[in-house]
């Protein structure tokens, strides 16, 4: 059974930092990443990373967010610095099966940036 469990969300002031974690289990994953969905908006890519460590970021988070992963533990992380109110959203962990290329999603974790 494939499971993705996110943690680390919360309320933070503008300019603050948060680190999201996602623990994946069940199969081996190729690409892992983070997406977010703000109220009234479509879900959008935040950052993705391959097993080899190549990362891609949305323009809106470049220079502020850093994605990383631990293949041995099947985990992916998102370090978020210099947070802005517009970063407020539910953040979802995503992982793609190495064999089938099926996509799997976590349940989401709320990040709220507000003073």
C-alpha positions as CSV (number, residue, x, y, z in Angstrom):
1,X,0.0,0.0,0.0
2,X,1.4,3.4,-1.0
3,X,1.3,6.1,1.5
4,X,2.6,9.7,1.5
5,X,2.4,11.5,4.9
6,X,3.3,15.2,5.1
7,X,4.2,17.1,8.2
8,X,5.7,20.5,9.2
9,X,3.0,22.9,8.1
10,X,1.7,25.7,10.4
11,X,1.4,29.4,10.9
12,X,4.4,31.6,10.4
13,X,5.0,35.4,10.1
14,X,6.1,36.9,6.9
15,X,9.8,36.5,6.5
16,X,9.8,33.4,8.6
17,X,10.8,29.8,7.7
18,X,9.2,26.4,7.7
19,X,10.4,22.9,6.7
20,X,7.9,20.4,5.3
21,X,8.6,16.7,5.3
22,X,7.0,13.9,3.4
23,X,7.5,10.2,4.3
24,X,6.6,7.9,1.5
25,X,6.2,4.1,1.7
26,X,5.1,1.2,-0.3
27,X,7.2,1.4,-3.5
28,X,10.2,3.0,-5.0
29,X,9.7,6.5,-6.4
30,X,11.4,8.3,-9.2
31,X,10.3,12.0,-9.2
32,X,9.1,13.4,-5.8
33,X,7.9,16.9,-5.2
34,X,5.7,19.5,-3.7
35,X,2.6,21.2,-5.1
36,X,0.3,23.8,-3.4
37,X,-3.2,25.0,-3.8
38,X,-4.4,28.3,-2.5
39,X,-8.2,29.0,-1.9
40,X,-9.9,29.6,-5.2
41,X,-6.8,28.7,-7.3
42,X,-5.6,25.7,-9.1
43,X,-3.0,23.3,-7.7
44,X,0.5,24.4,-8.9
45,X,3.9,23.0,-8.9
46,X,6.3,24.3,-6.2
47,X,9.4,22.1,-6.7
48,X,10.3,18.6,-7.9
49,X,13.4,16.5,-7.5
50,X,14.7,13.4,-9.3
51,X,16.3,10.4,-7.6
52,X,19.6,11.8,-8.8
53,X,19.0,15.1,-7.1
54,X,18.1,17.3,-10.0
55,X,15.6,19.9,-8.9
56,X,13.2,22.3,-10.6
57,X,11.4,25.2,-9.0
58,X,8.5,27.5,-9.7
59,X,9.7,31.0,-10.5
60,X,7.8,32.3,-7.6
61,X,9.9,30.3,-5.0
62,X,13.3,30.3,-6.6
63,X,16.0,31.5,-4.2
64,X,13.6,31.1,-1.2
65,X,12.7,27.4,-1.2
66,X,15.0,24.4,-1.3
67,X,13.8,20.8,-2.1
68,X,15.8,17.8,-1.0
69,X,15.3,14.1,-0.6
70,X,16.6,11.0,1.2
71,X,16.3,8.0,-1.1
72,X,17.2,5.6,1.6
73,X,14.4,6.8,3.8
74,X,12.0,7.5,0.9
75,X,11.5,11.1,2.2
76,X,11.3,14.5,0.5
77,X,11.7,17.8,2.2
78,X,10.9,21.4,1.4
79,X,12.8,24.1,3.3
80,X,10.9,27.4,2.9
81,X,12.6,30.7,3.8
82,X,11.6,34.3,3.5
83,X,7.9,33.2,3.4
84,X,5.3,35.6,2.0
85,X,1.6,35.9,2.5
86,X,1.1,34.7,-1.0
87,X,2.8,31.4,-0.1
88,X,-0.3,30.6,2.0
89,X,-1.8,27.3,0.7
90,X,-2.3,23.7,1.3
91,X,1.0,21.9,0.3
92,X,0.8,18.5,-1.1
93,X,3.5,15.9,-1.5
94,X,3.6,14.1,-4.8
95,X,5.6,11.0,-5.9
96,X,5.8,9.1,-9.1
97,X,6.3,5.4,-9.2
98,X,9.6,4.4,-10.7
99,X,8.1,1.3,-12.4
100,X,4.5,2.3,-13.4
101,X,4.9,6.1,-13.4
102,X,1.6,6.4,-11.5
103,X,1.3,9.5,-9.4
104,X,0.5,9.4,-5.7
105,X,-0.5,12.3,-3.4
106,X,-0.4,13.0,0.3
107,X,-3.3,14.4,2.2
108,X,-1.8,17.9,2.3
109,X,-0.6,20.2,5.1
110,X,-1.7,23.8,5.6
111,X,0.9,26.6,5.5
112,X,-0.3,30.0,6.6
113,X,1.9,33.1,6.3
114,X,0.4,36.0,8.3
115,X,1.2,38.6,10.8
